[in-house]
């Protein structure tokens, strides 16, 4: 598997692309971003979470986190 990865990584890229990507690369990149910036939530999801927090008497989402 390592040989396969090295072979693909050393392949010539298409014009305008910095590197050849392999399965899992986009997901690993997104994980880094999400760990740094958090996971974006749609407003309906935030509203549902706020209602659930109130129902369960737990602290709501902090302002600025949604």
Secondary structure, DSSP 8 states (H G I E B T S, - for coil): -HHHHHHHHTS---TT-SS---TTHHHHHHHHHHHHH-----HHHHHHHHHHHHHTT-----TT--
